Amino acid sequence: MTTIKFTTNQGDIVLELDGEKAPNTV
């Protein structure tokens, strides 16, 4: 699994990408 974290003006957002599933979007 790959975790991508980035910061916005509303706070931190973390996306977890699973190779066996579609990416989860916020």
C-alpha distance matrix in Angstrom:
0.0 3.8 6.6 9.9 13.1 16.6 20.0 22.5 26.1 25.0 22.5 18.9 16.3 12.6 10.3 6.9 5.7 4.9 6.5 9.1 10.0 11.6 10.3 11.8 14.7 17.1
3.8 0.0 3.8 6.5 10.0 13.3 16.8 19.5 23.1 22.5 20.0 16.3 13.8 10.3 8.3 5.9 5.2 6.7 8.3 11.5 11.8 12.2 9.9 11.4 13.6 15.7
6.6 3.8 0.0 3.8 6.5 10.1 13.5 16.2 19.7 19.0 16.3 12.6 10.4 6.8 5.7 4.5 6.2 8.8 11.3 14.2 13.6 13.5 10.4 10.7 12.2 13.6
9.9 6.5 3.8 0.0 3.8 6.7 10.4 13.0 16.7 16.5 14.1 10.5 8.3 5.7 5.1 6.4 7.9 11.3 13.5 16.5 15.5 14.5 10.9 11.1 11.4 12.3
13.1 10.0 6.5 3.8 0.0 3.8 7.0 10.0 13.6 13.4 10.6 7.0 5.8 4.4 6.3 8.7 11.1 14.5 17.1 19.9 18.6 17.3 13.6 12.9 12.4 12.2
16.6 13.3 10.1 6.7 3.8 0.0 3.8 6.7 10.4 10.9 8.7 5.8 5.6 6.6 8.6 11.8 13.9 17.6 20.0 22.7 21.1 19.4 15.5 14.6 13.2 12.4
20.0 16.8 13.5 10.4 7.0 3.8 0.0 3.8 6.9 7.9 5.8 4.3 6.1 8.7 11.4 14.8 17.2 20.8 23.5 26.0 24.2 22.3 18.4 17.0 15.1 13.4
22.5 19.5 16.2 13.0 10.0 6.7 3.8 0.0 3.8 5.2 5.2 6.0 7.3 10.7 13.0 16.7 19.0 22.7 25.3 27.6 25.4 23.0 19.3 17.6 15.0 12.7
26.1 23.1 19.7 16.7 13.6 10.4 6.9 3.8 0.0 3.8 5.6 8.2 10.2 13.9 16.4 20.1 22.6 26.2 28.9 31.1 28.6 26.3 22.6 20.6 17.8 15.0
25.0 22.5 19.0 16.5 13.4 10.9 7.9 5.2 3.8 0.0 3.8 7.1 8.8 12.5 15.1 18.7 21.4 24.8 27.9 29.7 27.0 24.8 21.3 18.7 16.0 12.8
22.5 20.0 16.3 14.1 10.6 8.7 5.8 5.2 5.6 3.8 0.0 3.8 6.6 10.0 13.2 16.5 19.6 22.9 26.0 28.0 25.7 23.8 20.2 17.7 15.7 12.8
18.9 16.3 12.6 10.5 7.0 5.8 4.3 6.0 8.2 7.1 3.8 0.0 3.8 6.6 10.1 13.2 16.3 19.6 22.7 24.9 22.8 21.3 17.5 15.4 13.9 11.7
16.3 13.8 10.4 8.3 5.8 5.6 6.1 7.3 10.2 8.8 6.6 3.8 0.0 3.8 6.6 10.0 13.0 16.4 19.5 21.5 19.2 17.5 13.8 11.7 10.1 8.3
12.6 10.3 6.8 5.7 4.4 6.6 8.7 10.7 13.9 12.5 10.0 6.6 3.8 0.0 3.8 6.6 9.8 13.0 16.2 18.3 16.4 15.2 11.6 9.8 9.5 8.9
10.3 8.3 5.7 5.1 6.3 8.6 11.4 13.0 16.4 15.1 13.2 10.1 6.6 3.8 0.0 3.8 6.4 9.8 12.9 14.9 12.9 11.5 7.9 6.6 7.0 7.9
6.9 5.9 4.5 6.4 8.7 11.8 14.8 16.7 20.1 18.7 16.5 13.2 10.0 6.6 3.8 0.0 3.8 6.5 9.9 11.8 10.3 10.0 6.9 6.5 8.7 10.4
5.7 5.2 6.2 7.9 11.1 13.9 17.2 19.0 22.6 21.4 19.6 16.3 13.0 9.8 6.4 3.8 0.0 3.8 6.5 8.8 7.7 7.4 4.9 6.6 9.3 12.1
4.9 6.7 8.8 11.3 14.5 17.6 20.8 22.7 26.2 24.8 22.9 19.6 16.4 13.0 9.8 6.5 3.8 0.0 3.8 5.4 5.2 6.8 6.4 8.4 11.8 14.8
6.5 8.3 11.3 13.5 17.1 20.0 23.5 25.3 28.9 27.9 26.0 22.7 19.5 16.2 12.9 9.9 6.5 3.8 0.0 3.8 5.6 7.5 8.2 11.2 14.4 17.7
9.1 11.5 14.2 16.5 19.9 22.7 26.0 27.6 31.1 29.7 28.0 24.9 21.5 18.3 14.9 11.8 8.8 5.4 3.8 0.0 3.8 7.1 9.2 11.8 15.2 18.5
10.0 11.8 13.6 15.5 18.6 21.1 24.2 25.4 28.6 27.0 25.7 22.8 19.2 16.4 12.9 10.3 7.7 5.2 5.6 3.8 0.0 3.8 6.4 8.5 11.9 15.3
11.6 12.2 13.5 14.5 17.3 19.4 22.3 23.0 26.3 24.8 23.8 21.3 17.5 15.2 11.5 10.0 7.4 6.8 7.5 7.1 3.8 0.0 3.8 6.4 9.1 12.7
10.3 9.9 10.4 10.9 13.6 15.5 18.4 19.3 22.6 21.3 20.2 17.5 13.8 11.6 7.9 6.9 4.9 6.4 8.2 9.2 6.4 3.8 0.0 3.8 6.3 9.9
11.8 11.4 10.7 11.1 12.9 14.6 17.0 17.6 20.6 18.7 17.7 15.4 11.7 9.8 6.6 6.5 6.6 8.4 11.2 11.8 8.5 6.4 3.8 0.0 3.8 6.8
14.7 13.6 12.2 11.4 12.4 13.2 15.1 15.0 17.8 16.0 15.7 13.9 10.1 9.5 7.0 8.7 9.3 11.8 14.4 15.2 11.9 9.1 6.3 3.8 0.0 3.8
17.1 15.7 13.6 12.3 12.2 12.4 13.4 12.7 15.0 12.8 12.8 11.7 8.3 8.9 7.9 10.4 12.1 14.8 17.7 18.5 15.3 12.7 9.9 6.8 3.8 0.0
